[in-house]
Amino acid sequence: MKRRLTPLAAIVAGLALGVWCRPLPRPGPDAESVADLPRMTPDLDGVTWPPNLAPPALRVDEPGDRFYALARGGRGVAVEAAGRRPEVAFPLRRWRRLLAAEAGASLTLTVAVRGPGRHWRRFRPLTIQVAAEPIDRYLVYRWITPLYNFWSDVGIYQRDLTGFRTTTVMHGRQFHHGCVNCHTLSASHPDRFSLGFRHRQYGNGTLLSAGGRTVRLDRPVGYGSWHPSGRFATYSVNQVRQFFHAAGEETRDVLDITSSLVSYHVAEGRFTPLAGLDEEGWLDTYPCWAPDGRWLYFARARRLWRPDTVVPPPQYRDVRYSLMRVPYDPATDRFGRPEVVRSSEAAGRSLVFPRVSPDGRWLLHTACDYGCFPIHQPSSDLGLIDLRTGRDVPLAINSARADTRHSWSSNGRWIAFSSKRADGLFTKVYLSYLDRDGRAHKPILLPQRDARFYDTLWYSYNVPELSDSPVPSGAGELGRALRSGGLRAAPAEPVTGGSR
């Protein structure tokens, strides 16, 4: 005997099969063809898209009461999005099928809008190239408010770029509104991870995960880089000071009063200075290990003031960093003599944030007018050096506002970077494809599920790091390791960190 469905069950079953869903409002063959591209956010015409990246949410800035978008590839796969509102979004699963079919080929994106009298206008299609090479699956970043005196609402997060799932790595709320900062991942060893923290009672220090174990180190360090062997990581130790200008687009500024480099050896559980680099009178920061583990890149400037100087010292605009490197012999654990990769005198600017591509060919960096905090300088740009020839490679992805912190995908074909190009106030993450000739393609704003996401976002994306593996330690484990040291007397001053 067959079992009959109740009316409610029939409705639910019908919805599941889609028979109760209204058809998408689509333009017919009589739609007017418009020669112009649609006004739309984000700008996607001519971008190169990773074959594993989540779909963009679109906001069509054309007047109408129905909105429609169709993404179609040359191999017969297509995906649609439509609605009554100007914000439309492609279904995630169908978008993934489209990208899988069109990897290494191109898509057309056609937008249509219905206006008065049910009259449709179909705009000229956009072209999107789908790369053959994927981007790393995870993006790890810090969310921080732009307010200089509100650093307690800071968190480290990771986003799965194949979709929209975001998880908390650690937040300051886990230890009474403390500050978390300076996260460092290992490309070669996904079980290696560290981040900094500071708090008036819990103290300042570093949390380090390695080999399935998380420990608290009662020494604060800044940004770092793991050696490819995974045996140690090299960090900057900075005495950071913030100050303000009376006028200008950016009234805030930051400088390092002192800075030097140290390494933390995991097995021995100890910090050591870098022999030959611990000289007085220099500011060394932003270390980066080359993929072969035989060169350490960093930024160096001569210190023009005493460590106990007033802030800001009158010479702060005269400090410009050069890109340096020092050879390292893994067999003897010895460093050689540092050498200049690109001098600030030759560049006419301050050069910081060196990051070597996974194949060892390219050196990506940031150039600013002075100092080592380009996020507060609208003129900051990304720069690229071909390490085979020593020549600078022009980058067409810079904007009129600050383009700063960056990282490589593990296959060397993608970079993620922070930029204030949208509004001059909040940093957002952009993704760009770098081809084998060193040409960076038109950047993509990190896609979100809702096209209105960035309109109401009160946070800046800080220090975006691409990773092919998730952070090894969860928020609970990191929080327990931090609190294991107990409450302490309030420290006199934080010695590292800041909004970079």
Buried (B, 14 or more C-beta within 10 A) or exposed (E): EEEEEEEEEEEEEEEEEEEEEEEEBBBEEEBEEBEEBBEBBBBBBEBBBBBBBBBBBBBBEBEBEBBBBBBBBEEEBBBBBBBEEBBBBBEBEBBBBBBEBBBEBEBBBBBBBBBEEEEBBBBBBBEBBBBEBBBBBBBBBBBBBBEEEEBBBBBBBBBBBBBBEEEBBBBBBBBEBBBBBBBBBBBBBBBBBBBBBBBBEBBBBBBBBBEEEBBBBEBBBBBBBBBBEBBBBBBBBBBBBBBEEEEEBBEBBBBBBBBBBBBBBBEEEEBBEBEEBEEEEBBBBBBBBBBEBBBBBBBBBEBBBEEEBEEBBEEBBEBBBBBBBBBBEEEEEEBBEBEEBBBBEEBEBBBBBBBBBBEBBBBBBBBBBBBBBBBBBBBBBBBBBBBEEEEBBEBEBBBEBBBBBBBBBBBBBBBBBBBBBBEEEBBBBBBBBBEEEBBBBBBBBBBBEEBBBBEEEEBBBBBBBBBBBBBBBBBEBBBBBBBEEEEEEEBEEBBBBBBB
